[in-house]
Amino acid sequence: MRIIDSHIHLDKYDIVKRKQILKDMEKVQLESLLTVSMNLASSINNYQLSLKDSRIKPAFGFHPEQPLPSDEEVNELLSWMREHRHNMVAIGEVGLPYYLRQENPNIDNSAYIVILERFLTLAKEIEKPVILHAVHDDAPIVCDLLDKHQITRAHFHWFKGDIRTVERMAEKGYRISITPDVCYEREIQELVSAYPLKLMMIETDGPWPFEGVFNGEWTHPGMMHESVRQIASIKGLPIEDVYEALYQNTKDFYHI
């Protein structure tokens, strides 16, 4: 029944909730937290959190759903990441600003692609997996970039996309992670049905809130037990086998 949260913004929780999560880890059989970063300040915060608790496994990067950083900011972040490459399990979260462009169609995606390529270049150089924010129309673009940079260890978190892209990703062996919205979102349930369990992980993307049975609750990794039950039901597999597969998939992918 062991679980690992493969994608959480731990540094974005307030101190009280963060302490509660860490306190509850043993109770909810949560072994590790893969905590992703938004920018340099966030990367430093996650790094410092990991020094205090070895169960926190940090990833460093720049979240694309925010205004473009300056060249100086990108260079500083990449330099810091290279210096701390032995302190991170992955580069992330990185990707393309799909939701930001829905709000402002005038945003130039090409500038974000340039930045993403710099992170992919670093991932190849230091041999780290990448945690990707790439959904819908952006996913094929990112798949092309992964091919271009010969990146094979790719994790698409909270993925949403068309069946052709889903099949392409599965063929490449890319990982996806499933959030608690699998308990009520048909689109995510269909993704779970289509994607191989051996390439699947679970996540919360906390502190992002959820609806359905979780409506009104703050996002706690313990919610992922409901995700596992739903995945097992969709796949028609014994829940013990699904727990073990999701757990081992994450351990193997991140070498933790």
C-alpha positions, 0 to 999 in steps of 0.5 A: 500500500506504499505510495509516492507523490510524483509531482507536488509543489511542496514549497507552495504550501503554507508552513502549517499544511507542509508540516502536516503533510510531513507528519502524516507521511508514515500514517498514509504510507507515503514514502517520498515526495517529488517536489517540483519548482517554479523558478530559481527562488522555488528551486532554492526553497525545495533544495533547502526543504530536502536538506531537512528531510530526506523523503523530499526529492527535489526537481529544479526548473521553470514552470511555463505558465508564467511570464517569460523570464529574462535571459539573465534569469534563465542563465542564472537558473541554469547555472545554479541547476548545473551546480546543484545537479547532484541534489536534484532527481529531475529537471522540472517542472518545465514545458509550454504555457498552454493555459496562459495562451488560452487567456492571452492568445498573443503570447509567443510560444516560440520564446517558451520553446527556446527556453524549454530547449535549454532545459532539455539540453541540460537534461541530456548533459547531466543525464536527468529525467525531465518533468513536463507540463505539456498538454493538448496541442503542446504535447506533440511539439514537446514530443518532437523536441524530446526526439530532437534532443534524444531525451528518453526519460520524460514524465508528462504530469497531469497529461491531457491530449489526443489519442494519437499523441497518447499512443506516440508517448506510450510507444516511446515509453514516456511516463504519465502521472494521474491526479485525484481527478481520475475519481471524477473526470471522464477524460482522465479515466479514458487516459488511464484505460488507454495507457499502459500501467507500467508507464504510470505514476500518481501525483497530487500537483498540490496544493492545486485543489480538486473537486468531486469527493474532494470538494472543499478539502485542501490537497493532501497526498493521502488523497492518492489512495483514492486514485489508486482504487480508481485506477485499479477499477478502470484497469480491472486489476487487483488493487495490490498489484496496482499499488506495487506497479505505481510505486515501483514505476516511480522508484525505477524512473527516478532512481530513488 
